[in-house]
Amino acid sequence: MRQLVRVAAVGSGFALLCAVPPPALGQLTTAGIRGKVLDEAGNGIPGVRLDMEFEGESRTKITKSQETDKRGGFVRMGIPDGKWKVTFSKPGYQTYIMEISLSLGGFSEAGEVVLKAAPATPPAAAAGSPAGAPGGAQAPEADTSLAAYRTAIDAAKAGRYDEAEAALKELLVAHPDAAAVHFNLGYVYRMKKDWKAAEAEYLRVTELEPDRIDAVVALAGVREADGRLEEAARGLESAAPAFPTDARFQYALGITSVNAGRSAEAAEAFRKALELDPANAEATYQLATVLVGQNKKAEAVVLLEKYVGMTGQDPANLQTAKALLGALKK
């Protein structure tokens, strides 16, 4: 699912700078990030410090810090969705700065961050370039369109949605099949609470790129926001055959099914998510709560105990899990 720093090329020459995460899936109120830090030889780097600073709207400054594990991995859950600046640093390596917008409804993937060895006489730390950033010569027309696209994204990020809408629509006149433009226009409509218009844009993205999970989940999200919970769940179920091994999709399907009152379907989706990604703490929690509702207490206790012992949990869910354990063990 998007993210501002993970730039992917698309057919019309645009880069996928999705200013926006997909819509929130109703039950979750926090986001998460995970990834891995590697050296130039592809080996995980342990002990890399991550200093995270929230750059979205907040009355108070929000910062988080942690280090990569022994394999270079990192995971953080229970933080606000929106734009974050993440600084990766460790003695002996050049500092790398990433900007990423985190989505609600599970983890946003930061991917693999490569730290270069520091030179013998280190210069002042410089921000790393986003992995996959567009480069090389562009035709003048493409360069102009890309500049206009970036301007539209900047407007959307700054909350100037009317300006972003007009710019994205203008781009679609010349590039009607640019999936990235449709995706971001869907976001603009979502922020303006024009659910039907957002739905149309996300539908177009799924037509152009059927395997884009962020568009499929975004489509379900706007249908939920429009009060069509059953339709949101059915839409994800119909898309499921395209994502048989994607834990993120199964997690989204589970949350959407819970919101639509489909506990059996939710449990099945969360089980699949955990088969594909056993370390997904929130899928563990969500499955446990569904099982509590199904009166499967013994299995729920096992999962809740596992969840409490994991890392990166949503703080509110962790508190609830401890309370549930106390009640179930009486």
N, C-alpha and C positions, 0 to 999 in steps of 0.2 A: 504494500500500500504506500503510496507516494513517497517518496518523501523529498522534501525540498532539496536535500543534498544528493539524493540518488537520482541522477538525471538519465533518463532513458530516451534514446532516439525513437522517433515515430515516423511514419511513412511520409508525411508532408514536409519533413525537414525541421519540424519543431522539436524542442526538447521538452520532456515531461517535467516541468517545474511545478507540479501541482501545488498551488499555494495552499491547498486545502486537503484536510483529511476527509474521508467519507463521513456521512452523517452518523451521529451517535446512535448506538443501539440502546434503547431506552433504559435498560437496567443498570448499565455501567456509568459511573460518573468520573472515572479516571482513566488515564492512559498508561502506556508502558513502552519501553524501548529495550532492544537487545541487539547484540552484534558481537564482533570479535576483532581484536587488534592483532595484526601480524607484522612481522618484520619483512624486509625486502626479499627474503628467501622463502616466505610463506609460512614461517613458524609463529605460533602464538606467543605473545609477549605477556608474561605475568607482571602484576604490580604496576600496570600503567594507571596513572591517576586520571579520573574523569571528574572535571569540575563543570557542573551543569548549572546554567542560569536561564530562568524562564523569562522570555521576552514578550509574552502575551500580556493581556490585560489582567492586572492584579493590583489590589490596594497596597500590598506589601511585596517586598523583594523576596523571590523564591529561589533558593539555590540548593543543590544537592551535590554530594561528593562521594566517590567510591573508587575502588581499584579493580582491575581485571583479575580474574581467577588464574589458577596455575596454567590454564590452557589459553589464556588471553581472552576469555569470554567475559561478557558483562550483561547484566540484566537489571532493569529497574522498573518496578510497577508502582502504582499508587501515586502518580504525579499528574498535574493538570495537562489536559490536551492543549495543543497550540504550539507556538514557535519556541524552540529552545536553542541556546548556544552551548555546545559541548566542547570543552578543551581537553585534549588528550596530551599528557606530558609524562615523561620519565627521563631521568638522567641518561645521557648517551644517545638520545633520540631527538629529532626535531619535533617541536610542538606542532600539533595539528588541531585546527579549529573547524568545527562542523556546525552548520545551522540546519536544523531539521524540525519539521512540524509533525507533531505526534497526533495520531488518531485515537478516538475512543473505540472501545470494543476489542481489546486485546493489545498485542504488542505491535509496534511499528518497527520494521526491520532497518537497522542502520547499516547492515551488511558488513563487509570486511574493510576495516580501516587499516591502511598500511602506513607505518611510521618509518621514516627514513633515518638512517644513522646520522648523528650530528657530525659535522665536519670537525677537523682538528681544532680550528679556531672558530667556535660557534658564533654565527651572526645573531642579531636579534631574532627572536622567535617570530616566525611568519605563519599566517594561516595557510593550511593546506587547501588545495583545490578539490572540490567535490569529485568523488570518483565518477568517471563516466561523463564529465562535463564536456559539452560540445567543443570541438576544436577543429583546426584545419581551415583551409580557404572555403568560403561560401560564395555562391553566385550572388551578385548584387541584389537580385530580387529576394533570394532566400535570406540574406543578411538583413534586409529591410524588414521582412516579415518577422524574423526572429526578434529584432529589436522592438517591434510593435507588440509582440507577444510578451516579452519580458516587461514592457511598460504596463500591459494589462494585468499581469500577475502582481506587479508591485502595487497597483491600484487596489486589487482585491485584498492583498495582505494588509494594506493600510485601511481597509474598511470603506474605500470609495467604490461602492458596488455599482452605482449607476455608471460611473466612468469605465469600470472594468467591463460591465455588460456591453456597453457601446463598442468598446475596442475589440472585444472577443467576437461580437456579431460581425463587425467589419472584416475581421480576419476570416471568418467563415464564408464570406462572399467569395474570396479568392481561393480558400482552402476548405471546401465543404466537408471533406472527409478526414479532417485533422482531429483524431480522437482526443488528443490532449486539450485542444481548444474546447471541444464539446464537454469534456470532463470538468474543466475549470468554469465554464459557463454554468454547468449544473450546480457547482458549488456556490456561485454568485446568486443563483436563483434560490438555493437553499437558505442562504443567509438572509435573503429578502422574504423568506417564508412563502415563496411561490412554488408550492410543492408540485403542482402539475407540470410547470415549466421545467423544474429540476428533473422530474421523472423522465420527461421527454429527452432531455440531454443525456442522462445516464443510459437510457434505453439505446440511444444512438451509439454511444460508446460500446455497449455490449454487442451491437450489430457489427461495428467496425472491428472490434477486438474481443471476440467471445471469451477469450481466456484471461481477461483482465479482472482479477478478483476484486480490486478496489472499486471498480464500477458496479459490479454485481452487488457487493455489500452496500455501496452507496445507494443503489436503487431500492434495496430493501429498507434502508434507513429513512428515505424520504416518504416511502409508503407508510411506514410506521408513524412518522411525524404527521402525516395526513390522516391518521386514525384508522388506516386500513391494515391492521395487524395480521389478519388472516391472509390477505393478499401478499403481504411481505413475506410471510412464512412459505406460502405456496411458491412464490417466485424463487426463493432460495432452494427449495426442494427440487424444483424443475431444473435448476442449474447444477445441482449436485453431481451429476455424472461427469461434468467437465472438470471437477476438482476432487477426484477420489483420494488423492494423497496430500491434500493441502490442509494442514491443521488449522490455519487461520479461518479457512472457509467453514470447517466443521464447527469451530467455536462460534462464529457469527451465526450459523444455522441454529446452534443450541440456544443462544441468547434470544434470537428472533422467535424460536419456538416457545421458549418460556414466556415471552411477552404476549404471545398469541394464545397462551393457555394450553399448549400441547406438551404435556410433561413427558409422555412416552417418546415422542420424537426428539425432545430436548435431551433426554437421557442418552438416547442412541447417538446423537451428534456429539455430545460431550465425551462419550466413551471413545468414539472414533478419533476425536481430537487428541485424547490422551494416548491412544495407541500410536498416533503419528508423532506426538510431542509430549512424552511423559513428564517433562520439566515444566509444563504449562501450569503454573500454580492456580491461576484463576479458573481454568477449566476443571481442575480438581475441586475447587470450592463450589463452583456452580453445579457440578454433578452431585456433590454431597448434599446440597440444599434441595435439589430435585428429589433425591432419594429420601430425604426427610419427609417431604410432602407425600411420597408414595409409601410411607411407613416402613421403609427398608432400613431400619435403624442400625443394624449391625454393620452393614456395608457403609452407611453414612459415617459412622464413628471412625472406621478405618481411614476413610478418605479425609475426614476433618483432622484427624491426628497427623496424617501425612502433610496436609496443607499447613498446619501450624508449624511444622518442622522445616518447611521450605523457605526460600528467600525471595524477596521482591514482591511480597504480597501487598494487595491493596489494604491500607491500614483499617478502613472501615470493615472490610470483609474479614480481616483477621480478628478483629474484636468480636464480630458476630460469630465466627467459627468457634472461638473460645467459649462464648456463651452457650452455643448449641451443644458443644461437648459436655459442658457442665450439666446441662439439662438432660441430655440423653444418657448420661452415666449414672443418674440418680436411681 
